[in-house]
Amino acid sequence: MPRLVHHPDYVTDVASATAQLKSKNGWIRDLLREALPEARWIVPEPMPVRWLEAVHDPDYVAEVLEARVPRAKERRIGFPVTPAVARRAQAVPGGTWRAAVEALEHGYAANTAGGSHHALAETGAGFCVFNDLAAAAVRLVEEGSARRVLIVDCDVHQGDGTAALTAGRPEIATYSIHAEKNFPARKARSTLDVPLADGVGDDGYCAILGETLEPLLGRFAPDLILYQAGVDPFAGDRLGRLALSEAGLARRDMLVADLALARGVPLASTVGGGYGADMEPVARRHVATIVTLARRFAGATSSQPLGTNV
């Protein structure tokens, strides 16, 4: 039975360019109810302030939760931080942590939001307020749920915030495969960065992904993978520079799942980026990723039980 983590605050009104947050997360929720009627839906608790402060500056955490983020930071984020946005920002990291806990027990779980990989210690950026990937990974390690967490970021944009916030923590590794010339202009240093030229398609992308991710999995031997499964490598994405088809995205997701299954490593996925004027087809691509992963894990017959590395 697939575990889907969703909080009502994920679907919230936001202003201007990111009004898509309401429509995309709402579409994802509704389409998943159709695609996975057997799923168990789980409502997470908002992430406690002390865990947000483990990766973010306490002053910035207070600015967000009290909805008084300075205009300069709001411009960097890309939208105003209203009380509703603040509630969403706190709920999403709690959802990623809860999906990870569910994955450790059941093999796979999905947060129906998250993947906010651009948020930095003292500010958000690139439509990201708090970095749920970093916050969840640090919490999992510090509470003893996992000894080693690998964050696999397949968004078309580099996971700069995640890399920066987890730097110096040997128990957390970061992998980012992304379009080299895309946002952010100034890249951080992940454990392993795989920059791609514009226009890379299905075959080239999946070959490079397998060639680079598999050795890292072998060296790092994680207890858990947090998968940032952005669908913006899609050829038609408004903010992408790569050329994957929908079939190519499915190949990517199956490859990540199969690499995890081969090593008995649980996996929790987050939504990540996906952009377009019409949010329904974007949401359908996100849902296809979750369905692909859920079915791959449900149908797997791995000889090594998941989670035996913990």
GIGIKA-V281286 format. One record per residue. N is the residue number from 1. RES is the residue in one letter. SS is DSSP state (A for helix, B for strand, O for the rest). Layout:
BEGIN
N_RES_SS + N_RES_SS
END
This chain:
BEGIN
1_M_O + 2_P_O + 3_R_B + 4_L_B + 5_V_B + 6_H_O + 7_H_O + 8_P_A + 9_D_A + 10_Y_A + 11_V_O + 12_T_O + 13_D_O + 14_V_O + 15_A_O + 16_S_A + 17_A_A + 18_T_A + 19_A_O + 20_Q_A + 21_L_A + 22_K_A + 23_S_A + 24_K_A + 25_N_A + 26_G_A + 27_W_A + 28_I_A + 29_R_A + 30_D_A + 31_L_A + 32_L_A + 33_R_A + 34_E_A + 35_A_A + 36_L_O + 37_P_O + 38_E_O + 39_A_O + 40_R_B + 41_W_B + 42_I_B + 43_V_O + 44_P_O + 45_E_O + 46_P_O + 47_M_O + 48_P_O + 49_V_A + 50_R_A + 51_W_A + 52_L_A + 53_E_O + 54_A_O + 55_V_O + 56_H_O + 57_D_O + 58_P_A + 59_D_A + 60_Y_A + 61_V_A + 62_A_A + 63_E_A + 64_V_A + 65_L_A + 66_E_O + 67_A_O + 68_R_O + 69_V_O + 70_P_O + 71_R_A + 72_A_A + 73_K_A + 74_E_A + 75_R_A + 76_R_A + 77_I_A + 78_G_O + 79_F_O + 80_P_O + 81_V_O + 82_T_O + 83_P_A + 84_A_A + 85_V_A + 86_A_A + 87_R_A + 88_R_A + 89_A_A + 90_Q_A + 91_A_A + 92_V_A + 93_P_A + 94_G_A + 95_G_A + 96_T_A + 97_W_A + 98_R_A + 99_A_A + 100_A_A + 101_V_A + 102_E_A + 103_A_A + 104_L_A + 105_E_A + 106_H_A + 107_G_O + 108_Y_B + 109_A_B + 110_A_B + 111_N_B + 112_T_O + 113_A_O + 114_G_O + 115_G_O + 116_S_O + 117_H_O + 118_H_O + 119_A_O + 120_L_O + 121_A_O + 122_E_O + 123_T_O + 124_G_O + 125_A_B + 126_G_O + 127_F_O + 128_C_B + 129_V_O + 130_F_O + 131_N_O + 132_D_A + 133_L_A + 134_A_A + 135_A_A + 136_A_A + 137_A_A + 138_V_A + 139_R_A + 140_L_A + 141_V_A + 142_E_A + 143_E_O + 144_G_O + 145_S_O + 146_A_O + 147_R_O + 148_R_O + 149_V_B + 150_L_B + 151_I_B + 152_V_B + 153_D_B + 154_C_O + 155_D_O + 156_V_O + 157_H_O + 158_Q_O + 159_G_O + 160_D_A + 161_G_A + 162_T_A + 163_A_A + 164_A_A + 165_L_A + 166_T_A + 167_A_O + 168_G_O + 169_R_O + 170_P_O + 171_E_O + 172_I_B + 173_A_B + 174_T_B + 175_Y_B + 176_S_B + 177_I_B + 178_H_B + 179_A_B + 180_E_O + 181_K_O + 182_N_O + 183_F_O + 184_P_O + 185_A_O + 186_R_O + 187_K_O + 188_A_O + 189_R_O + 190_S_O + 191_T_O + 192_L_B + 193_D_B + 194_V_B + 195_P_B + 196_L_B + 197_A_O + 198_D_O + 199_G_O + 200_V_O + 201_G_O + 202_D_A + 203_D_A + 204_G_A + 205_Y_A + 206_C_A + 207_A_A + 208_I_A + 209_L_A + 210_G_A + 211_E_A + 212_T_A + 213_L_A + 214_E_A + 215_P_A + 216_L_A + 217_L_A + 218_G_A + 219_R_A + 220_F_A + 221_A_O + 222_P_O + 223_D_O + 224_L_B + 225_I_B + 226_L_B + 227_Y_B + 228_Q_B + 229_A_O + 230_G_O + 231_V_O + 232_D_O + 233_P_O + 234_F_B + 235_A_O + 236_G_O + 237_D_O + 238_R_O + 239_L_O + 240_G_O + 241_R_O + 242_L_O + 243_A_O + 244_L_B + 245_S_O + 246_E_A + 247_A_A + 248_G_A + 249_L_A + 250_A_A + 251_R_A + 252_R_A + 253_D_A + 254_M_A + 255_L_A + 256_V_A + 257_A_A + 258_D_A + 259_L_A + 260_A_A + 261_L_A + 262_A_A + 263_R_O + 264_G_O + 265_V_O + 266_P_B + 267_L_B + 268_A_B + 269_S_B + 270_T_B + 271_V_O + 272_G_O + 273_G_O + 274_G_O + 275_Y_O + 276_G_O + 277_A_O + 278_D_O + 279_M_A + 280_E_A + 281_P_A + 282_V_A + 283_A_A + 284_R_A + 285_R_A + 286_H_A + 287_V_A + 288_A_A + 289_T_A + 290_I_A + 291_V_A + 292_T_A + 293_L_A + 294_A_A + 295_R_A + 296_R_A + 297_F_A + 298_A_A + 299_G_A + 300_A_O + 301_T_O + 302_S_O + 303_S_O + 304_Q_O + 305_P_O + 306_L_O + 307_G_O + 308_T_O + 309_N_O + 310_V_O
END
